[in-house]
């Protein structure tokens, strides 16, 4: 049986932290680099009225080279009903999309200044781990 999507209204997405650094080129000529984006989140607060999420994103290349960008966001949602933890976790990639959109825009702008051309990444959030400790 499929769970119903929670009824939530996005209130705001706040950039809490951003770190970016140029790593230079890979030592190995002809090495193909694969862009990797790793998202993690934590449910910071869950009440009948509000949901507060913390999300981090690390964008880098494998093997390590070119650049690394780390962003941290807080997202606030107003809830219209009691939301279970399972409902939240099953909807998390969709709930983190506003952070994914901001992250994609910032990565493009920062890489344009760091490397001379913008690196365009998908705003979609793909989670590997559920509710990890961000500290």
Protein Blocks (a to p, Z undefined) as FASTA:
>chain_A
ZZdddddddfbdcdfbdcdddebjafbghiacddddddddddfbdcfkbccddddddddd
dddehiacddddddddddfbdcdfklmmmmmmmmmmmmmmmmmmmmmmmmmmmnopacdd
dfbdcdfbgciafZZ
